[in-house]
Amino acid sequence: MAGVPVKMNVLTSRCLVAVLALICLLFTLPASAQFDTGAISGLVTDATGAVIPHSSITITNMGTGIQTAASTDDAGSFAASGLPFGHYVVSASAANFGKATTQPFVLNVGATVRVNLVLAVAAANESVEVTGTTTTVDTSSSASGTTLDSAQVSNLPVNGRDVSEFLEISPAQSAPRRFSRAALTGSITSLPD
């Protein structure tokens, strides 16, 4: 009977390890999902520039067809974060106003795209298409990033698809540098220009 408590302790410790591993996995999943998203924010006004509070906003991912609903606050502003990167269209509508829709635009990873929509006073079932109001420059952050699709990666003039070669085409890169694989691992410093 002396062996029974030892088997129970081993079984209990294995269950405890499994539960702890599951808890760690559950906490890391939401964190990993935050790295491939962006945000869309904006302002809804009328033709005179007055804000339109409580407008209905629909953000549509053109690649998936998934729509995200939002509404403007008392200051006419709206924001939607955690949106997967892709091509989007934003539309706004409000009581006694027509519907305004943006042209398609690209939301990149980590970017915040600002969309300003102007609603006209509605006649019977009037709709307005807004052009040229999106900015793909994130003015709310100094962070810089690049999203490359598979066609861009396969067409890059990179010998052997070495990851260090991609560093030279990043928009944050100010001057071309020569890197070695060892420089990325920290065992040897980069080669001088």
C-alpha positions in Angstrom: 0.0 0.0 0.0 3.0 2.3 0.3 3.1 2.6 -3.5 -0.4 3.9 -3.9 0.2 7.4 -2.5 3.3 7.7 -4.8 1.2 6.9 -7.9 -1.5 9.4 -6.8 1.1 12.1 -6.3 2.6 11.4 -9.8 -0.9 11.5 -11.3 -1.9 14.6 -9.5 1.3 16.4 -10.5 0.8 15.4 -14.1 -2.7 16.8 -14.1 -1.5 20.0 -12.5 1.1 20.4 -15.2 -1.5 19.8 -17.9 -3.9 22.3 -16.4 -1.1 24.9 -16.2 0.0 24.3 -19.8 -3.7 24.8 -20.9 -4.0 28.0 -19.0 -0.8 29.4 -20.5 -2.0 28.4 -24.0 -5.3 30.2 -23.4 -3.6 33.4 -22.4 -1.2 33.4 -25.4 -3.8 32.9 -28.0 -5.4 36.4 -27.7 -2.0 38.0 -27.7 -1.0 36.3 -30.9 -4.2 37.5 -32.6 -3.3 41.1 -32.0 -0.4 41.2 -34.4 -2.3 40.8 -37.7 -4.9 43.5 -37.3 -5.4 47.2 -37.8 -8.0 49.9 -37.0 -10.3 52.2 -38.8 -11.5 55.5 -37.2 -13.2 58.6 -38.5 -15.6 61.4 -38.3 -19.1 61.9 -39.8 -20.2 65.4 -40.6 -22.8 67.1 -42.7 -22.1 69.5 -45.6 -21.6 72.4 -43.3 -19.0 70.6 -41.2 -21.3 70.0 -38.2 -20.8 66.5 -36.6 -23.6 64.0 -36.9 -23.9 62.0 -33.6 -25.3 58.5 -33.4 -24.8 57.7 -37.1 -24.8 54.1 -38.2 -21.4 52.9 -39.5 -20.8 49.7 -41.5 -17.3 48.6 -42.1 -17.1 45.8 -44.8 -14.1 43.6 -45.4 -14.3 43.2 -49.2 -12.2 40.0 -49.2 -14.4 38.1 -46.7 -17.7 40.0 -46.8 -17.7 40.3 -43.0 -19.3 43.5 -41.8 -18.6 45.3 -38.6 -21.2 47.7 -37.2 -20.3 50.8 -35.3 -21.9 54.1 -34.4 -20.6 57.6 -33.9 -20.5 59.1 -30.4 -21.8 62.6 -29.4 -18.7 64.2 -31.2 -19.5 62.3 -34.5 -16.4 60.1 -34.1 -16.2 56.3 -34.5 -13.5 53.7 -34.2 -13.2 50.0 -34.8 -10.0 48.1 -33.8 -8.9 44.5 -34.1 -9.9 44.4 -37.8 -8.0 41.8 -40.0 -5.8 43.5 -42.7 -7.4 43.6 -46.1 -9.5 45.8 -48.4 -12.3 47.7 -46.8 -15.3 49.9 -47.6 -16.9 52.1 -44.9 -20.4 53.5 -45.2 -22.4 55.8 -42.9 -26.1 56.7 -42.6 -28.2 58.7 -40.2 -31.9 59.7 -39.9 -32.8 62.5 -42.3 -29.4 62.1 -44.1 -28.4 60.2 -47.2 -25.9 57.3 -47.2 -22.2 57.9 -47.8 -19.7 55.2 -48.9 -16.0 55.4 -49.3 -13.9 54.0 -52.2 -12.2 50.7 -51.3 -8.9 51.1 -49.4 -6.3 48.9 -47.9 -5.9 48.4 -44.1 -2.4 47.2 -43.3 -1.2 45.3 -40.3 -0.8 47.7 -37.3 -2.1 50.7 -39.2 -5.0 53.0 -38.3 -6.8 54.4 -41.3 -8.8 57.6 -40.8 -12.0 57.9 -42.8 -14.1 61.1 -42.9 -17.6 60.8 -44.3 -19.8 63.8 -45.2 -23.6 63.1 -45.2 -25.9 65.2 -47.3 -29.5 66.0 -46.2 -31.6 63.3 -47.7 -34.2 63.6 -50.3 -36.2 60.4 -51.0 -33.7 57.4 -50.8 -30.6 59.4 -51.8 -27.1 57.9 -51.6 -23.7 59.7 -51.9 -20.4 58.0 -52.8 -17.4 59.7 -51.2 -14.1 59.6 -53.0 -10.6 60.6 -51.9 -11.2 60.8 -48.1 -9.1 58.0 -46.8 -5.6 58.4 -45.6 -3.3 55.4 -45.4 -0.8 57.3 -43.4 -1.2 56.6 -39.7 -1.0 60.0 -38.2 -1.8 58.8 -34.7 1.4 56.7 -34.3 5.1 56.8 -35.2 5.2 53.0 -35.7 6.1 51.8 -39.2 5.3 48.5 -40.8 5.0 46.8 -44.2 2.5 44.2 -45.4 3.6 42.1 -48.3 1.3 39.7 -50.1 2.5 36.4 -51.5 2.9 37.8 -55.0 5.1 40.7 -53.8 7.3 38.3 -51.8 7.7 35.8 -54.7 8.6 38.7 -57.1 11.2 40.2 -54.9 14.7 40.3 -56.3 16.1 38.3 -53.4 18.6 35.6 -53.8 17.4 32.5 -51.8 14.6 34.4 -50.1 16.9 35.3 -47.2 14.9 37.2 -44.5 17.7 39.8 -44.1 17.1 41.0 -47.7 13.6 42.0 -46.8 14.9 44.5 -44.3 16.3 46.6 -47.1 12.8 47.2 -48.7 11.1 48.2 -45.5 9.8 51.8 -45.5 11.5 52.5 -42.2 14.9 51.6 -43.7 16.7 54.8 -44.5 19.8 53.5 -46.2 20.7 50.1 -47.7 22.8 48.0 -45.4 24.5 44.7 -45.8 23.4 42.0 -43.4 24.6 38.5 -42.7 22.5 35.7 -41.2 25.0 35.7 -38.3 24.2 39.4 -37.7 20.6 38.6 -37.2 21.4 35.9 -34.6 23.9 38.2 -32.8 27.0 36.1 -33.3 28.7 38.4 -35.8 28.2 42.1 -36.4 26.9 43.4 -39.7 29.3 44.1 -42.5 30.1 47.8 -43.2 28.9 49.5 -46.4 
